[in-house]
Amino acid sequence: MKKLEVFGAPKLKGHIRISGSKNASLPILAATLLSNKKISLANLPRVKDVETMIKLLESMGSKVKVSKNKNSLVIVNDKKIKTKASYNLMSTMRAGIIVLGPLLARFGKAIVSNPGGCNIGFRPIDIHLEALKKMGVKYKIIDGYINANAKNGLVGAKIKFPKISVGATENLMIAACLAKGQTVLSNCAIEPEIKDLSNFLCSIGAKIVWTGRRQVKILGVKTFKQSNYKIMFDRIEAGTMLIAGAINQGNLKITGIESSILKTEIDLLKKVGAKINKKKNEITIKGNKKIKNINIKTSPFPGVATDIQAQLMVLLCKANKRSTIKEDIFENRFQSVPELKRMNAKIEIKGNKAIIEGNTIFKGAQVMATDLRASASLVLAALCAKGKTTISRIYHLDRGYEDLEKKLRKVGAKIKRIN
């Protein structure tokens, strides 16, 4: 099993270019199933989840040609597409459920395994299924597979999601593109990755109009066109690297981003004392010797992303006083805490709140990654720890970060991958 070996605590200095977005790539790849036309995608991140999604599409009959550097591809989904998504590929990736919408829209049937992914809490798919029912879908769950059909095709409907759900918004938005008539989705998630999906769908000929902050109207079309589309940057990687700059008096220039999308992260880091200079496509961050304490809570965009919570926790361990983090998205998102405690962190969990004492002097230790974002938090802690930290189960890290250790080495980190 591969591990990361990290020696703290050099101050990071230099330039990091952010990769394409994992969370935008996955639904966009799934959405290509709507069309039999050639689609070219650029700025794909070289991460395990994207690789798994490509394998899933290929297992269903997609013709995929990936570039040598694996950052772009050409995909054609002709009429020989299979409408079953198997457990073997779905078991490690939550986003696999997003193939359900395009399969039902285009072929009127789908057999899709219940999805896997990080064990960070209860993430039901009933919101997806109940919304699809309003568009004419009937389904049964048999042996862990969703057996769904819409014999007469999908029909446009007015759907208000009972709670904000990124996955359900993506699935229904994609499905509605081929439905008969107009679909109105309300109480939608509005993460930038969803807007990127919306832009991609419009690039292939979908008719989508955002009519309110959380409302979108989609008029079904019958055919699509070819498209060349560039996927947005990964804002979670960008946030992680900004925190890396703030945590140990670093001095980093982050490029390949759109700074307006990172407003929440920038505002938080300014509050803790980091000095930030932003331009449209780059941000320079200088970490302060004294990190100020803050109290935060996670919430849907434009709030603090749950995917950046574990990384912020490490930063607040270094703050001058007690801080708190309230996790309002997933109930099992504090799995990094026991591992951080092994590195001398002083954190207490009370329900969905983490109480972080601050003034932590991290010490190197043997730790284990429990999920994707927890693994990134352990890397951040190790970068400013005394001594050597060995992080195991880094396959979690590889699911969502492209060449993380290489990028960090380039700016002065002492980090390497070992078997």
ZALUMMI-97865 format. One record per residue (C-alpha): x, y, z. Coordinates in pm, whole numbers, plus 50000, padded with zeros to 5 digits. Example, Ala and Ser with C-alpha at 12.3 -4.5 7.8 and 13.67 -1.06 7.14 Angstrom:
2
+-------+-------+-------+
:  east : north :    up :
+-------+-------+-------+
: 51230 : 49550 : 50780 :
: 51367 : 49894 : 50714 :
+-------+-------+-------+
This chain:
419
+-------+-------+-------+
:  east : north :    up :
+-------+-------+-------+
: 50000 : 50000 : 50000 :
: 50135 : 50343 : 49904 :
: 50198 : 50607 : 50171 :
: 50308 : 50967 : 50194 :
: 50610 : 51061 : 50402 :
: 50615 : 51427 : 50506 :
: 50885 : 51614 : 50693 :
: 50772 : 51946 : 50850 :
: 50799 : 52238 : 50862 :
: 50950 : 52444 : 50578 :
: 50767 : 52760 : 50476 :
: 50608 : 52708 : 50137 :
: 50708 : 52960 : 49873 :
: 50642 : 52969 : 49499 :
: 50378 : 52913 : 49232 :
: 50105 : 52647 : 49218 :
: 49875 : 52605 : 48918 :
: 49536 : 52457 : 49003 :
: 49402 : 52161 : 48806 :
: 49058 : 52114 : 48652 :
: 48763 : 52047 : 48879 :
: 48685 : 51690 : 48982 :
: 48338 : 51789 : 49102 :
: 48257 : 51953 : 48766 :
: 48419 : 51684 : 48549 :
: 48213 : 51394 : 48687 :
: 47861 : 51524 : 48608 :
: 47979 : 51667 : 48275 :
: 48120 : 51327 : 48176 :
: 47791 : 51164 : 48277 :
: 47598 : 51424 : 48077 :
: 47779 : 51326 : 47755 :
: 47551 : 51018 : 47756 :
: 47270 : 51246 : 47635 :
: 47424 : 51286 : 47291 :
: 47559 : 51070 : 47006 :
: 47768 : 51362 : 46876 :
: 48141 : 51409 : 46928 :
: 48226 : 51598 : 47245 :
: 48574 : 51724 : 47338 :
: 48653 : 51806 : 47700 :
: 48962 : 51993 : 47816 :
: 49113 : 52069 : 48159 :
: 49021 : 51733 : 48309 :
: 49210 : 51656 : 48630 :
: 49421 : 51339 : 48641 :
: 49248 : 51192 : 48946 :
: 49112 : 50849 : 49029 :
: 48744 : 50948 : 49034 :
: 48763 : 51088 : 48680 :
: 48946 : 50775 : 48567 :
: 48671 : 50562 : 48725 :
: 48395 : 50764 : 48557 :
: 48566 : 50719 : 48219 :
: 48589 : 50344 : 48282 :
: 48221 : 50340 : 48377 :
: 48126 : 50513 : 48051 :
: 48349 : 50279 : 47850 :
: 48188 : 49977 : 48021 :
: 47854 : 50107 : 47893 :
: 47979 : 50145 : 47535 :
: 48116 : 50499 : 47519 :
: 48403 : 50554 : 47277 :
: 48663 : 50755 : 47465 :
: 48998 : 50878 : 47336 :
: 49210 : 51028 : 47612 :
: 49505 : 51256 : 47531 :
: 49861 : 51154 : 47623 :
: 49870 : 51392 : 47918 :
: 49523 : 51268 : 48026 :
: 49395 : 51626 : 48068 :
: 49160 : 51614 : 47770 :
: 48951 : 51363 : 47578 :
: 48713 : 51310 : 47291 :
: 48401 : 51107 : 47362 :
: 48126 : 50968 : 47138 :
: 47821 : 50789 : 47278 :
: 47656 : 50613 : 46985 :
: 47337 : 50405 : 46976 :
: 47501 : 50094 : 47123 :
: 47513 : 50229 : 47477 :
: 47431 : 49979 : 47752 :
: 47191 : 50111 : 48011 :
: 47338 : 49929 : 48311 :
: 47597 : 50082 : 48547 :
: 47766 : 49805 : 48743 :
: 47845 : 49790 : 49113 :
: 48216 : 49723 : 49056 :
: 48273 : 50074 : 48924 :
: 48000 : 50252 : 49121 :
: 48116 : 50122 : 49460 :
: 48401 : 50373 : 49499 :
: 48241 : 50682 : 49349 :
: 47931 : 50863 : 49467 :
: 47897 : 51064 : 49145 :
: 47821 : 50750 : 48944 :
: 47453 : 50796 : 49030 :
: 47449 : 51092 : 48787 :
: 47436 : 50851 : 48489 :
: 47078 : 50769 : 48592 :
: 46933 : 51094 : 48455 :
: 47088 : 51089 : 48107 :
: 47017 : 50717 : 48057 :
: 46649 : 50763 : 48140 :
: 46627 : 51076 : 47926 :
: 46782 : 50922 : 47618 :
: 46685 : 50555 : 47638 :
: 46386 : 50550 : 47874 :
: 46545 : 50289 : 48100 :
: 46839 : 50236 : 48335 :
: 46975 : 49984 : 48581 :
: 47216 : 50164 : 48812 :
: 47389 : 50033 : 49121 :
: 47353 : 50224 : 49446 :
: 47664 : 50445 : 49465 :
: 47964 : 50438 : 49699 :
: 48223 : 50708 : 49774 :
: 48354 : 50853 : 50100 :
: 48185 : 50737 : 50420 :
: 48114 : 51089 : 50543 :
: 47747 : 51052 : 50631 :
: 47402 : 50957 : 50510 :
: 47358 : 51073 : 50150 :
: 47021 : 50936 : 50035 :
: 46928 : 50917 : 49668 :
: 46554 : 50932 : 49738 :
: 46558 : 51302 : 49643 :
: 46682 : 51202 : 49294 :
: 46426 : 50922 : 49260 :
: 46122 : 51112 : 49387 :
: 46199 : 51401 : 49152 :
: 46239 : 51164 : 48856 :
: 45901 : 51009 : 48943 :
: 45741 : 51348 : 48876 :
: 45887 : 51328 : 48525 :
: 45724 : 50990 : 48457 :
: 45983 : 50746 : 48594 :
: 45888 : 50423 : 48766 :
: 46147 : 50233 : 48965 :
: 46219 : 49941 : 49192 :
: 46532 : 49866 : 49393 :
: 46635 : 49504 : 49339 :
: 46953 : 49350 : 49484 :
: 47115 : 49690 : 49534 :
: 47032 : 49813 : 49182 :
: 46788 : 50088 : 49087 :
: 46573 : 49944 : 48806 :
: 46408 : 50248 : 48648 :
: 46210 : 50310 : 48333 :
: 46015 : 50582 : 48157 :
: 45843 : 50391 : 47876 :
: 45682 : 50700 : 47730 :
: 45988 : 50919 : 47778 :
: 46048 : 51187 : 48038 :
: 45791 : 51465 : 48070 :
: 45868 : 51816 : 48193 :
: 45748 : 51898 : 48544 :
: 45767 : 52152 : 48823 :
: 45995 : 52014 : 49091 :
: 46091 : 52173 : 49421 :
: 46365 : 51982 : 49599 :
: 46282 : 51923 : 49969 :
: 46641 : 52011 : 50057 :
: 46937 : 52150 : 49866 :
: 47117 : 51860 : 49696 :
: 47409 : 51895 : 49455 :
: 47366 : 51546 : 49309 :
: 46989 : 51569 : 49265 :
: 47018 : 51911 : 49100 :
: 47275 : 51771 : 48855 :
: 47077 : 51454 : 48777 :
: 46749 : 51634 : 48716 :
: 46906 : 51916 : 48519 :
: 47067 : 51665 : 48281 :
: 46750 : 51454 : 48255 :
: 46531 : 51754 : 48177 :
: 46736 : 51845 : 47869 :
: 46565 : 51567 : 47666 :
: 46226 : 51573 : 47841 :
: 45908 : 51669 : 47660 :
: 45817 : 52027 : 47740 :
: 45948 : 52251 : 48016 :
: 46093 : 52155 : 48352 :
: 46125 : 52402 : 48639 :
: 46362 : 52306 : 48920 :
: 46343 : 52502 : 49247 :
: 46554 : 52502 : 49564 :
: 46850 : 52397 : 49351 :
: 47210 : 52377 : 49459 :
: 47405 : 52660 : 49295 :
: 47765 : 52549 : 49344 :
: 47998 : 52678 : 49068 :
: 48035 : 52319 : 48944 :
: 47660 : 52310 : 48877 :
: 47681 : 52634 : 48682 :
: 47970 : 52475 : 48487 :
: 47748 : 52175 : 48410 :
: 47475 : 52415 : 48298 :
: 47722 : 52594 : 48067 :
: 47838 : 52263 : 47922 :
: 47481 : 52149 : 47854 :
: 47411 : 52478 : 47676 :
: 47726 : 52425 : 47468 :
: 47578 : 52103 : 47325 :
: 47243 : 52268 : 47253 :
: 47040 : 52246 : 47573 :
: 46798 : 52529 : 47653 :
: 46862 : 52629 : 48014 :
: 46780 : 52961 : 48182 :
: 46843 : 53046 : 48548 :
: 46536 : 53248 : 48648 :
: 46619 : 53296 : 49016 :
: 46901 : 53237 : 49259 :
: 46797 : 52874 : 49310 :
: 46553 : 52823 : 49021 :
: 46623 : 52703 : 48669 :
: 46398 : 52645 : 48366 :
: 46489 : 52381 : 48111 :
: 46309 : 52336 : 47781 :
: 46359 : 51988 : 47640 :
: 46523 : 51951 : 47299 :
: 46533 : 51657 : 47058 :
: 46891 : 51670 : 46933 :
: 47231 : 51797 : 47039 :
: 47539 : 51929 : 46861 :
: 47915 : 51879 : 46886 :
: 48103 : 52071 : 47150 :
: 48453 : 52165 : 47262 :
: 48435 : 52252 : 47630 :
: 48690 : 52351 : 47893 :
: 48609 : 52245 : 48248 :
: 48645 : 52498 : 48531 :
: 48924 : 52494 : 48790 :
: 48904 : 52288 : 49108 :
: 48798 : 52533 : 49380 :
: 48853 : 52275 : 49657 :
: 49212 : 52219 : 49549 :
: 49252 : 52597 : 49527 :
: 49112 : 52638 : 49879 :
: 49342 : 52365 : 50009 :
: 49647 : 52534 : 49860 :
: 49544 : 52874 : 49995 :
: 49524 : 52720 : 50341 :
: 49868 : 52564 : 50285 :
: 49998 : 52915 : 50224 :
: 49829 : 53057 : 50533 :
: 49918 : 52781 : 50777 :
: 50294 : 52818 : 50808 :
: 50380 : 53174 : 50706 :
: 50393 : 53064 : 50344 :
: 50409 : 53286 : 50037 :
: 50223 : 53126 : 49745 :
: 50092 : 53243 : 49410 :
: 49788 : 53039 : 49305 :
: 49700 : 53054 : 48934 :
: 49458 : 52890 : 48692 :
: 49163 : 53004 : 48902 :
: 48877 : 53253 : 48896 :
: 48916 : 53454 : 49215 :
: 48552 : 53567 : 49232 :
: 48444 : 53204 : 49287 :
: 48675 : 53184 : 49590 :
: 48529 : 53487 : 49770 :
: 48417 : 53287 : 50075 :
: 48759 : 53124 : 50119 :
: 48941 : 53454 : 50064 :
: 48724 : 53635 : 50320 :
: 48785 : 53362 : 50580 :
: 49159 : 53362 : 50530 :
: 49170 : 53740 : 50560 :
: 48984 : 53711 : 50892 :
: 49247 : 53476 : 51032 :
: 49520 : 53723 : 50935 :
: 49650 : 53611 : 50594 :
: 49755 : 53881 : 50351 :
: 49589 : 53827 : 50013 :
: 49630 : 54003 : 49681 :
: 49384 : 53889 : 49419 :
: 49358 : 53936 : 49046 :
: 49101 : 53785 : 48813 :
: 49296 : 53464 : 48747 :
: 49548 : 53451 : 49032 :
: 49579 : 53497 : 49406 :
: 49890 : 53565 : 49614 :
: 49871 : 53466 : 49980 :
: 50116 : 53536 : 50262 :
: 50058 : 53361 : 50592 :
: 50076 : 53563 : 50915 :
: 50281 : 53448 : 51214 :
: 49975 : 53498 : 51434 :
: 49662 : 53313 : 51315 :
: 49338 : 53456 : 51455 :
: 49058 : 53234 : 51583 :
: 48717 : 53230 : 51412 :
: 48388 : 53039 : 51438 :
: 48248 : 52895 : 51116 :
: 47976 : 52664 : 50992 :
: 47944 : 52475 : 50666 :
: 47651 : 52540 : 50434 :
: 47559 : 52516 : 50065 :
: 47733 : 52759 : 49827 :
: 47800 : 53047 : 49869 :
: 47864 : 52936 : 50227 :
: 48169 : 52752 : 50358 :
: 48203 : 52428 : 50162 :
: 48192 : 52105 : 50360 :
: 48475 : 51985 : 50133 :
: 48708 : 52249 : 50280 :
: 48607 : 52205 : 50645 :
: 48874 : 51949 : 50743 :
: 49148 : 52166 : 50594 :
: 49022 : 52474 : 50780 :
: 49024 : 52272 : 51102 :
: 49400 : 52223 : 51070 :
: 49446 : 52597 : 51016 :
: 49240 : 52675 : 51327 :
: 49448 : 52432 : 51531 :
: 49725 : 52690 : 51483 :
: 49506 : 52987 : 51584 :
: 49581 : 53193 : 51894 :
: 49256 : 53104 : 52076 :
: 48966 : 52859 : 52069 :
: 48766 : 52825 : 51746 :
: 48458 : 52624 : 51652 :
: 48339 : 52456 : 51335 :
: 47975 : 52355 : 51297 :
: 47922 : 52090 : 51027 :
: 47572 : 52140 : 50883 :
: 47600 : 51924 : 50569 :
: 47719 : 51574 : 50667 :
: 47695 : 51412 : 51009 :
: 48013 : 51206 : 50978 :
: 48259 : 51465 : 50853 :
: 48492 : 51482 : 51154 :
: 48674 : 51157 : 51082 :
: 49010 : 51332 : 51060 :
: 48991 : 51441 : 51426 :
: 49127 : 51121 : 51588 :
: 49420 : 51126 : 51345 :
: 49488 : 51495 : 51408 :
: 49486 : 51420 : 51781 :
: 49764 : 51170 : 51719 :
: 49959 : 51469 : 51592 :
: 49892 : 51665 : 51914 :
: 49577 : 51855 : 51810 :
: 49334 : 51946 : 52089 :
: 48986 : 51905 : 51943 :
: 48660 : 51808 : 52111 :
: 48353 : 51693 : 51918 :
: 48006 : 51773 : 52052 :
: 47739 : 51654 : 51810 :
: 47795 : 51841 : 51486 :
: 48036 : 52092 : 51639 :
: 48414 : 52073 : 51667 :
: 48576 : 52279 : 51943 :
: 48938 : 52354 : 51852 :
: 49162 : 52482 : 52131 :
: 49430 : 52642 : 51913 :
: 49801 : 52701 : 51972 :
: 49875 : 52348 : 51853 :
: 50234 : 52244 : 51794 :
: 50183 : 51955 : 51555 :
: 50411 : 51657 : 51600 :
: 50488 : 51400 : 51333 :
: 50312 : 51065 : 51368 :
: 50182 : 50766 : 51177 :
: 49829 : 50851 : 51065 :
: 49565 : 50708 : 50834 :
: 49347 : 50885 : 50578 :
: 48977 : 50812 : 50626 :
: 48829 : 51001 : 50330 :
: 48929 : 51235 : 50049 :
: 48925 : 51571 : 50228 :
: 49045 : 51426 : 50560 :
: 49354 : 51301 : 50377 :
: 49428 : 51656 : 50257 :
: 49394 : 51786 : 50613 :
: 49654 : 51536 : 50733 :
: 49896 : 51654 : 50464 :
: 49846 : 52016 : 50579 :
: 49907 : 51922 : 50942 :
: 50218 : 51726 : 50846 :
: 50359 : 52021 : 50653 :
: 50379 : 52229 : 50971 :
: 50458 : 51947 : 51216 :
: 50783 : 51877 : 51397 :
: 50944 : 51562 : 51261 :
: 50821 : 51299 : 51017 :
: 50458 : 51210 : 50944 :
: 50361 : 50896 : 50753 :
: 50013 : 50899 : 50598 :
: 49865 : 50568 : 50488 :
: 49558 : 50488 : 50272 :
: 49641 : 50774 : 50037 :
: 49424 : 50624 : 49763 :
: 49162 : 50858 : 49912 :
: 49386 : 51153 : 49824 :
: 49436 : 51027 : 49469 :
: 49060 : 51029 : 49412 :
: 49048 : 51408 : 49411 :
: 49392 : 51573 : 49398 :
: 49614 : 51571 : 49091 :
: 49988 : 51539 : 49167 :
: 49947 : 51692 : 49512 :
: 50289 : 51593 : 49643 :
: 50462 : 51707 : 49322 :
: 50298 : 52049 : 49342 :
: 50391 : 52083 : 49708 :
: 50752 : 51973 : 49650 :
: 50779 : 52244 : 49385 :
: 50710 : 52509 : 49651 :
: 50946 : 52365 : 49911 :
: 50761 : 52087 : 50091 :
: 50956 : 51779 : 50197 :
: 50709 : 51515 : 50086 :
: 50740 : 51189 : 49895 :
: 50537 : 50883 : 49804 :
: 50663 : 50548 : 49930 :
: 50549 : 50188 : 49901 :
+-------+-------+-------+
